[in-house]
Amino acid sequence: MNTLNKRCADALRVFSENQGIKLKASHAHEIVAALFGYKSKAAMDTDRLCPMNNLNHANIYVLTPTAFIDERRECLEDLPTNLPDTYVLADALVDTIGVVLKGRPFASFAHLAETLSGEYLQNHGDFLIPEHFGRYKNARQIFSNPIFEFKPRIENTKDGIIITTTNRYYGPVDLNFPSVDIMVTINLKRIAGHVGYTLLNITGEVISVDRQYA
């Protein structure tokens, strides 16, 4: 069967050969499995619930952390020492994956949390903040500049991932910079490997407000 997994492994071997590097088929498949978030080719091949062939149904694609892939590479015996780094190998598969990928790619869950929570607050934040905080008129200004770096909490569930992230936002200057802490929860369903997801919902709630606006 000409699966996405096999097409990616074949593409890696062709890319390597063009660099003058002979990459075994078994090694190529193991690297592809790691790129898709699996601990082994066997785990990838036996994933009947969320096979990578479902990728065309995903509206979210999150890259696997480089450290995870590098750790798997170190476990492969006789892997060519001159094989390009993980970033280069992942880039070599862009065209192969891009043919079926219809969703939005994200470099990490932190990147996803920052982007999606920002979009959510721009569209729905008016209804979260207190009435005298700058509602309606200043919401876009407020949520354009979160104070802290996004450090999401990631919880693996039976069929997906729940991401929660909290940040602080300050009101407009004429209100003496009152602040509001908002938690955004992003619910994803896994459908393709450990990289392809569908976005189920996003919710937000105020968890702390300057005392004078509580």
C-alpha positions in Angstrom: 0.0 0.0 0.0 1.3 3.4 -1.0 0.8 5.0 2.4 2.0 8.5 3.4 4.5 6.8 5.8 6.0 4.9 2.9 6.0 8.0 0.6 7.8 10.0 3.2 10.4 7.2 3.8 11.0 7.0 0.1 11.4 10.7 -0.1 14.0 10.7 2.7 16.0 8.0 0.9 16.0 10.0 -2.4 17.0 13.2 -0.6 19.8 11.4 1.1 21.0 9.7 -2.1 21.1 13.2 -3.7 23.4 14.2 -0.9 25.6 11.2 -1.5 24.4 9.4 1.6 23.1 5.9 1.5 20.1 5.6 4.0 18.7 2.2 4.7 14.9 1.8 4.2 14.6 0.6 7.8 16.3 3.8 9.1 14.2 6.0 6.8 11.0 4.4 8.2 12.2 4.9 11.8 13.0 8.5 11.2 9.7 9.1 9.6 8.0 7.5 12.6 9.8 9.8 14.9 8.9 12.8 12.8 5.3 11.9 13.2 5.7 11.5 17.0 6.0 7.7 17.3 8.6 5.9 19.3 9.1 3.3 16.6 8.0 2.2 13.1 6.1 -0.6 14.7 4.0 1.8 16.8 3.3 3.8 13.7 2.3 0.8 11.6 -0.1 -0.5 14.2 -1.9 2.8 14.9 -5.3 1.9 13.5 -7.1 4.7 15.4 -5.2 7.7 14.0 -3.1 6.6 11.0 -1.1 9.2 9.1 -3.3 8.6 6.0 -5.9 10.6 7.9 -3.8 13.8 7.7 -5.9 15.3 5.0 -8.7 15.5 7.6 -6.6 17.4 10.1 -7.0 21.2 10.4 -4.0 21.5 12.9 -0.5 20.1 12.3 2.0 20.4 15.2 5.7 19.6 14.6 7.3 17.0 16.8 9.9 18.4 19.1 13.4 18.1 17.6 14.8 16.6 20.9 12.3 13.7 20.6 13.5 12.9 17.1 17.1 13.3 17.9 16.8 10.9 20.8 15.3 8.3 18.4 18.1 8.8 15.9 20.7 8.1 18.6 19.0 4.7 19.1 19.4 3.6 15.5 22.5 1.5 14.9 24.8 2.2 11.9 22.9 5.4 11.0 25.1 7.4 8.6 27.2 9.9 10.6 26.9 12.5 7.8 23.1 12.4 7.7 21.8 16.0 7.9 20.2 17.2 11.1 16.6 16.7 12.0 15.5 20.2 10.8 16.9 19.5 7.3 15.3 16.1 7.1 11.9 17.4 8.2 12.2 20.2 5.6 12.9 17.6 2.9 9.4 16.1 3.5 7.6 19.4 3.2 6.5 18.8 -0.4 5.4 15.2 0.3 3.4 16.1 3.3 2.1 19.3 1.8 0.2 17.4 -0.9 -2.2 16.0 1.7 -2.0 18.6 4.5 -5.0 21.0 4.4 -4.6 22.3 8.0 -2.6 25.0 9.6 1.0 24.1 10.7 2.5 25.1 14.0 6.1 24.8 15.2 5.1 23.7 18.7 2.2 23.6 21.1 3.4 26.8 22.6 3.2 28.5 19.2 -0.3 27.0 18.7 -1.4 28.2 22.2 -0.1 31.7 21.6 -1.6 32.0 18.1 -5.1 30.5 18.8 -5.6 32.1 22.1 -4.7 35.5 20.6 -7.2 35.0 17.8 -9.8 33.8 20.2 -9.4 36.8 22.5 -9.5 39.2 19.6 -12.8 37.8 18.5 -14.4 37.0 21.9 -12.5 38.8 24.5 -15.0 41.7 24.7 -17.4 39.3 26.5 -14.9 38.2 29.1 -13.5 41.5 30.6 -15.4 43.6 33.1 -17.7 46.3 31.9 -15.5 49.3 32.9 -12.2 47.7 31.8 -12.4 49.0 28.3 -15.0 46.7 26.9 -15.8 46.7 23.1 -13.8 49.9 22.4 -10.4 48.7 23.6 -10.5 44.9 23.6 -8.3 44.6 20.5 -5.7 46.9 22.0 -5.8 45.0 25.3 -5.3 41.5 23.9 -2.6 42.5 21.3 0.1 42.6 24.0 0.1 39.7 26.5 2.6 40.3 29.3 4.1 36.9 29.8 5.7 34.3 27.5 3.2 31.6 26.7 4.0 28.4 28.6 1.0 26.2 28.0 0.0 23.2 30.2 -0.5 20.2 27.9 -2.7 17.3 29.1 -2.9 14.1 27.0 -6.4 12.6 27.0 -7.7 9.3 25.6 -8.3 10.7 22.1 -6.5 14.1 22.1 -4.9 16.9 23.9 -6.1 19.7 26.1 -4.0 22.8 26.2 -4.5 25.5 28.9 -2.6 28.8 29.0 -2.8 31.8 31.2 -1.6 35.3 30.5 -2.0 38.8 31.8 -3.3 41.8 29.8 -3.4 45.5 30.7 -6.2 47.9 30.0 -5.9 51.3 28.2 -3.8 54.1 29.6 -6.8 56.3 30.6 -7.8 53.5 33.0 -4.4 53.5 34.8 -3.5 50.2 33.4 -5.8 47.8 35.2 -4.8 44.1 34.5 -6.8 41.0 33.9 -5.6 37.4 33.9 -7.3 35.1 31.4 -7.1 31.4 31.0 -7.7 30.0 27.5 -8.4 26.3 27.0 -7.9 24.6 23.6 -9.3 21.1 23.0 -7.8 19.1 20.2 -8.7 15.7 18.9 -5.9 13.5 17.6 -6.6 12.1 14.1 -3.3 11.6 12.3 -0.3 10.2 14.2 0.8 12.5 17.0 1.0 15.6 14.7 -2.5 15.9 13.0 -5.4 17.2 15.0 -8.9 18.7 14.6 -9.8 21.7 16.7 -12.8 20.8 18.8 -13.3 24.1 20.7 -11.6 27.0 22.4 -13.0 28.6 25.6 -11.8 31.5 27.8 -12.4 32.7 31.3 -11.2 35.5 33.6 -9.4 34.1 36.6 -8.2 37.4 38.2 -8.9 41.1 37.8 -7.5 44.2 39.4 -9.4 44.5 42.7 -11.1 47.8 41.7 -12.6 46.1 38.7 -13.7 42.8 40.3 
